[in-house]
């Protein structure tokens, strides 16, 4: 199986190139995050099974703008569903709410109706569960809770592939966002702590992170994007693609046997 995951960036200005890249890629599963509504319409014209769900609604000056999580599959999608995440706005400290209101809305805005998605993909006489996630960019503890919520939605004895943008900031120059966006001061000072906890969680759930330690996001120089797989799979190849096609994230690719 050939698996791709990519945060396309909802304000991507190179959507024609992005669509060309996706449509010409050799994949079995392609997970996308931050998909604009008009781009979702284009994706539905491709000759693949598709599952989509509102990932977030952004409350922007021009109105409410939905973004979608999307799973494209060469195999039939037999079931699909959502994973609800909380609305944290009322729990954010004053510094965070002021920061969001003062920053340009193209970078930070109030959000609501957040969630992940899952789908069952039929492979002959068996099936694989696909999870597509975009964890909150706020308090690190909330991200870990969201990941734990998602991991609780599948049967660990069955094969699973988990894709998505986990927003794990583990560098000293990006970790202050953890405090600015609602976390504790220690979340900025001990910038490697969240990554260590995510890695332990991955291990505890019997999963493998084939792209561990690789950089998938140019600005943060961190692995924000993940494709986690059950240990029943063998990893043939794992790559961070160099071209971003208008996004701030690199597409990632894992080939399994």
WOTASUL-V471374 format. One record per residue. RES is the residue in one letter. PHI is phi in whole degrees, -180 to 180 (999 if undefined). Layout:
res=RES phi=PHI
res=RES phi=PHI
This chain:
res=X phi=999
res=X phi=-112
res=X phi=-117
res=X phi=-118
res=X phi=-141
res=X phi=-159
res=X phi=-85
res=X phi=-77
res=X phi=75
res=X phi=-63
res=X phi=-103
res=X phi=-59
res=X phi=-100
res=X phi=-122
res=X phi=-68
res=X phi=-65
res=X phi=-65
res=X phi=-62
res=X phi=-65
res=X phi=-62
res=X phi=-62
res=X phi=-64
res=X phi=-66
res=X phi=-99
res=X phi=-75
res=X phi=-92
res=X phi=-136
res=X phi=-102
res=X phi=-132
res=X phi=-132
res=X phi=-101
res=X phi=-129
res=X phi=-122
res=X phi=60
res=X phi=-81
res=X phi=-67
res=X phi=-61
res=X phi=-69
res=X phi=-74
res=X phi=-58
res=X phi=-59
res=X phi=-69
res=X phi=-62
res=X phi=-70
res=X phi=-84
res=X phi=-77
res=X phi=-84
res=X phi=-131
res=X phi=-69
res=X phi=-140
res=X phi=-124
res=X phi=-140
res=X phi=-155
res=X phi=-61
res=X phi=-88
res=X phi=-167
res=X phi=-111
res=X phi=-98
res=X phi=-93
res=X phi=-103
res=X phi=-56
res=X phi=-83
res=X phi=131
res=X phi=-86
res=X phi=-117
res=X phi=-83
res=X phi=-119
res=X phi=-122
res=X phi=-93
res=X phi=-135
res=X phi=-118
res=X phi=-103
res=X phi=-142
res=X phi=-76
res=X phi=-104
res=X phi=-62
res=X phi=-93
res=X phi=-94
res=X phi=-147
res=X phi=-152
res=X phi=-165
res=X phi=-118
res=X phi=-125
res=X phi=-83
res=X phi=-114
res=X phi=-70
res=X phi=-94
res=X phi=-95
res=X phi=-53
res=X phi=-72
res=X phi=-94
res=X phi=-75
res=X phi=-68
res=X phi=-57
res=X phi=-59
res=X phi=-72
res=X phi=-65
res=X phi=-68
res=X phi=-59
res=X phi=-64
res=X phi=-71
res=X phi=-86
res=X phi=-77
res=X phi=-56
res=X phi=-65
res=X phi=-71
res=X phi=-105
res=X phi=-140
res=X phi=-153
res=X phi=-69
res=X phi=-133
res=X phi=-155
res=X phi=53
res=X phi=-86
res=X phi=-177
res=X phi=-107
res=X phi=-142
res=X phi=-140
res=X phi=-150
res=X phi=-101
res=X phi=-111
res=X phi=-81
res=X phi=-123
res=X phi=65
res=X phi=-93
res=X phi=-128
res=X phi=-145
res=X phi=-124
res=X phi=-88
res=X phi=-112
res=X phi=-111
res=X phi=-125
res=X phi=-127
res=X phi=-139
res=X phi=-78
res=X phi=-66
res=X phi=-94
res=X phi=-158
res=X phi=-61
res=X phi=-56
res=X phi=-63
res=X phi=-68
res=X phi=-61
res=X phi=-64
res=X phi=-65
res=X phi=-65
res=X phi=-63
res=X phi=-63
res=X phi=-60
res=X phi=-67
res=X phi=-66
res=X phi=-81
res=X phi=-94
res=X phi=-127
res=X phi=-84
res=X phi=-65
res=X phi=-86
res=X phi=-106
res=X phi=-67
res=X phi=-142
res=X phi=-128
res=X phi=-118
res=X phi=-114
res=X phi=148
res=X phi=-99
res=X phi=-92
res=X phi=56
res=X phi=-86
res=X phi=-91
res=X phi=-130
res=X phi=-123
res=X phi=-63
res=X phi=-90
res=X phi=-110
res=X phi=-60
res=X phi=-55
res=X phi=-60
res=X phi=-60
res=X phi=-79
res=X phi=-58
res=X phi=-96
res=X phi=118
res=X phi=-82
res=X phi=-90
res=X phi=-59
res=X phi=-66
res=X phi=-69
res=X phi=-86
res=X phi=-72
res=X phi=-98
res=X phi=-70
res=X phi=-91
res=X phi=-66
res=X phi=-65
res=X phi=-59
res=X phi=-62
res=X phi=-70
res=X phi=-62
res=X phi=-63
res=X phi=-66
res=X phi=-66
res=X phi=-59
res=X phi=-64
res=X phi=-64
res=X phi=-93
res=X phi=69
res=X phi=-111
res=X phi=-124
res=X phi=-109
res=X phi=-63
res=X phi=-104
res=X phi=-53
res=X phi=78
res=X phi=-85
res=X phi=-90
res=X phi=-116
res=X phi=-136
res=X phi=-61
res=X phi=-67
res=X phi=-80
res=X phi=54
res=X phi=-134
res=X phi=-89
res=X phi=-85
res=X phi=-102
res=X phi=-135
res=X phi=-129
res=X phi=-98
res=X phi=-136
res=X phi=-63
res=X phi=-69
res=X phi=-69
res=X phi=-86
res=X phi=-104
res=X phi=-89
res=X phi=-91
res=X phi=-159
res=X phi=-148
res=X phi=-141
res=X phi=-98
res=X phi=-73
res=X phi=-75
res=X phi=-88
res=X phi=-102
res=X phi=51
res=X phi=89
res=X phi=-94
res=X phi=-95
res=X phi=-112
res=X phi=-84
res=X phi=-64
res=X phi=-123
res=X phi=-142
res=X phi=-135
res=X phi=-109
res=X phi=-118
res=X phi=-129
